[in-house]
Amino acid sequence: MIVIEGDLGQLRKKLRKGEVIKGRIVLTLSDDHYLLRLMGRNLIMKSRVRFERKQEVYFKVLSVSPKIELKIFDLQRELLVNGRRHLTDIIA
């Protein structure tokens, strides 16, 4: 599971269920913490999935309330994982 920390109120207002959004890994903070730039906001993300600095990551918005739920989305193919939550999910 990927966890995003920070004030998500303004981000929640910008998101719509079903849309695909792009983020970028700004910086690797530790083995499992990253600074993620998402819709103009810098957020701290914790993940067991490995990312590289400057890597672009696309997400499909699954839900915005009561929690923001995002799934990594591959633009070249369909969703990487269908069904239950896996390591590629973000829940904030």
C-alpha positions in Angstrom: 0.0 0.0 0.0 1.1 3.5 -0.7 0.3 6.2 1.9 0.3 9.9 1.2 0.8 12.3 4.1 -0.1 15.9 4.3 -3.1 18.2 4.0 -5.3 16.7 1.3 -8.3 19.0 1.5 -7.4 21.1 -1.5 -6.2 18.1 -3.5 -9.5 16.3 -2.8 -11.4 19.2 -4.4 -9.4 18.9 -7.6 -9.9 15.2 -8.1 -12.8 13.4 -9.9 -13.5 9.7 -9.6 -12.5 7.9 -12.8 -10.0 10.5 -14.1 -6.3 9.7 -14.8 -3.7 12.1 -13.3 0.0 12.4 -13.6 2.5 12.7 -10.8 6.3 12.8 -10.6 8.7 11.5 -8.1 10.7 14.6 -7.1 13.1 13.0 -4.6 13.8 9.8 -2.9 13.8 10.5 0.9 14.6 7.0 2.1 14.1 3.4 1.0 10.3 3.7 1.2 9.6 7.4 1.4 9.3 9.7 -1.7 8.5 13.3 -2.4 5.7 13.1 -5.0 4.5 16.1 -7.0 0.8 15.6 -7.8 -1.4 18.3 -9.3 0.8 21.1 -8.2 1.3 19.8 -4.6 4.4 18.2 -3.0 3.3 15.2 -0.9 5.3 12.7 1.1 4.5 9.2 -0.1 5.4 5.9 1.6 5.6 2.8 -0.5 7.1 -0.6 -0.7 7.1 -0.2 -4.5 10.4 1.2 -5.7 10.4 4.5 -7.7 13.2 6.4 -9.4 13.8 10.2 -9.1 12.0 12.1 -11.8 9.9 9.1 -12.7 6.4 10.0 -14.0 3.6 8.0 -12.6 0.0 7.9 -13.7 -2.8 7.2 -11.4 -6.5 6.5 -11.8 -8.8 8.1 -9.2 -10.9 5.3 -7.6 -12.4 7.4 -4.8 -12.1 10.9 -3.3 -14.3 10.4 -0.2 -14.0 9.5 2.6 -10.4 8.7 1.5 -8.5 9.5 -1.6 -7.8 6.2 -3.4 -5.5 6.0 -6.4 -4.3 3.1 -8.5 -1.2 3.2 -10.6 -2.3 3.3 -14.2 -0.2 2.3 -17.3 -1.1 4.5 -20.3 0.4 1.9 -22.7 -1.8 -0.9 -21.3 -4.8 -1.0 -19.0 -4.6 -1.0 -15.2 -1.6 -2.9 -13.9 -3.7 -4.8 -11.4 -7.4 -5.4 -11.4 -9.6 -6.2 -8.4 -8.4 -6.0 -4.8 -6.0 -3.5 -3.4 -2.3 -4.3 -4.1 1.1 -2.7 -3.6 0.3 -0.3 -6.4 -2.7 1.3 -4.7 -2.6 4.7 -2.9 -4.9 5.4 -0.1 -4.8 8.7 1.6 
